[in-house]
């Protein structure tokens, strides 16, 4: 029986050991997909989607440094988009991937825009999931406040219920779905206590006033590739006004709004899956 994915590691240019999941057939005739997660998330976020896509194409899901099974960086100053972009570039070069469809959620979407500038010939198409060139300070502040301090939980049920109360506008509604989200959020220590599965130091650049560049010119790098943008209708990160402005800047962009869904859609939403399936059929 073939394993669902290959758990693999590689060395970044600064020798940090980084992890990624490798799904599907590397020799598939269809374009591979690169799945880039949000700020604190890891490869498990894309597990269900990757398993579905892997039936016909390769899917690469990296853990950024300081997340999941990747090593934590001893220097918090390296927790910035430029470093993550270089890590992703290094990964793609190591794998010999020359053309890829990028799916980016939140921070992953910013990195997807950056790849459009850094490696324009590599990007065959892009999916931006609840992210745009303007970052709503209210949503960003909410995220930073939460992720900067570890919030241990005694067991998986407590973790699940904590997240359900914290994120009431996420689309999952079953215990099974919330358990899946919890297991992508926490790791268990030797005593059985659950801790955030990320280095809390990764928020320090934001707390120390490191501001992102103007993202509108970077967003413009995607004008020449097929682009699908998803927005949660209840998102506090991607505003409706920014979403509309993105459509003016890129009239060919496909837009899908998921009513009532907060930041960020999980791709478990039927409308998101339908839009993504139609988009990927082009590659």
Protein Blocks (a to p, Z undefined) as FASTA:
>chain_A
ZZfbdcdddddfkopacddddedjfkbcbdcddddddfklcfklmmmmmmmmmmmpccdd
dddehiajbccdfblklmcfklmmmmmmmmmmmnopabdcdddehjlmmmmmmmmmmmmm
lmmbdcdehiafbdcfklmmmmmmmmmpccddfbfklmmmmmmmmmmmbmbfbfklmmmm
mmmmbccdfkopacdfbdfklmmmmmnopacddfklmmmmmmmpccdddddfkbckbcfk
lmmmmmmmmmmbccdddehiacddehlamklmmmmmmmmmmZZ
